[in-house]
């Protein structure tokens, strides 16, 4: 039972790290892009360029969100392990 708890803890701590990394990414994204917007508006208010940084970075942030909030790879591995265990039990019962 301790091994199962250790695996659950390891899996959950990985999720927490992924979410914390994502939130740090969001914070940095907004701080840097707000600063770029301010610089852009002060230096050249008629020629906006800050979005050339914000847009591609926003796409990267979107994919980071997908990674942080979707099923993690270890969860998929555990699902496959459970399916293999069920299949093995059925084989033993059948033969």
C-alpha positions as CSV (number, residue, x, y, z in Angstrom):
1,X,0.0,0.0,0.0
2,X,2.9,2.4,0.7
3,X,4.1,1.9,-2.9
4,X,0.7,3.0,-4.2
5,X,0.7,6.0,-2.0
6,X,4.2,6.9,-3.1
7,X,3.2,6.6,-6.8
8,X,0.1,8.8,-6.1
9,X,2.2,11.4,-4.3
10,X,4.7,11.4,-7.1
11,X,2.0,11.8,-9.7
12,X,0.2,14.5,-7.8
13,X,3.4,16.4,-7.0
14,X,4.1,16.4,-10.8
15,X,0.7,17.9,-11.5
16,X,1.3,20.6,-8.9
17,X,4.7,21.4,-10.5
18,X,3.1,21.6,-13.9
19,X,0.4,24.0,-12.7
20,X,2.9,26.2,-10.8
21,X,5.0,26.4,-13.9
22,X,2.1,27.3,-16.0
23,X,1.0,30.1,-13.6
24,X,4.5,31.5,-13.5
25,X,4.5,31.5,-17.3
26,X,1.2,33.4,-17.3
27,X,2.5,36.0,-14.9
28,X,5.7,36.6,-16.8
29,X,3.7,36.8,-20.1
30,X,1.4,39.5,-18.8
31,X,4.2,41.5,-17.0
32,X,6.5,41.4,-20.0
33,X,3.8,42.2,-22.6
34,X,2.4,45.0,-20.5
35,X,5.9,46.5,-20.3
36,X,6.3,46.1,-24.1
37,X,2.9,47.8,-24.7
38,X,3.9,50.7,-22.5
39,X,7.3,51.1,-24.3
40,X,5.5,50.8,-27.6
41,X,2.9,53.5,-26.7
42,X,5.6,55.8,-25.4
43,X,8.1,55.4,-28.2
44,X,5.9,55.0,-31.3
45,X,2.2,55.3,-30.5
46,X,1.2,55.3,-34.2
47,X,3.1,52.1,-35.0
48,X,2.1,49.2,-32.8
49,X,4.5,46.3,-32.7
50,X,4.1,44.8,-29.3
51,X,1.7,42.2,-30.6
52,X,4.4,40.7,-32.8
53,X,5.8,39.4,-29.5
54,X,2.5,38.8,-27.6
55,X,0.8,36.8,-30.3
56,X,3.3,34.0,-30.9
57,X,4.1,33.9,-27.2
58,X,0.4,33.6,-26.5
59,X,0.2,30.6,-28.8
60,X,3.0,29.0,-26.8
61,X,1.2,29.8,-23.6
62,X,-2.0,28.1,-25.0
63,X,0.0,24.9,-25.5
64,X,1.5,25.2,-22.1
65,X,-2.1,25.4,-20.7
66,X,-3.1,22.3,-22.6
67,X,-0.1,20.5,-21.2
68,X,-0.8,21.6,-17.6
69,X,-4.5,20.9,-17.7
70,X,-4.8,17.6,-19.7
71,X,-4.0,14.0,-18.8
72,X,-0.3,13.6,-18.0
73,X,1.7,10.8,-19.6
74,X,2.2,8.9,-16.3
75,X,-1.6,8.7,-16.0
76,X,-1.8,7.1,-19.4
77,X,0.9,4.6,-18.4
78,X,-1.0,3.7,-15.3
79,X,-4.2,3.3,-17.3
80,X,-2.4,0.9,-19.6
81,X,-1.0,-1.0,-16.6
82,X,-4.5,-1.4,-15.2
83,X,-5.8,-2.7,-18.6
84,X,-3.0,-5.2,-18.8
85,X,-3.7,-6.4,-15.3
86,X,-7.4,-6.9,-16.1
87,X,-6.5,-8.8,-19.4
88,X,-4.1,-11.0,-17.4
89,X,-6.8,-11.9,-14.9
90,X,-9.2,-12.8,-17.7
91,X,-6.6,-15.0,-19.3
92,X,-6.0,-16.9,-16.1
93,X,-9.7,-17.4,-15.5
94,X,-10.2,-18.6,-19.1
95,X,-7.3,-21.0,-19.3
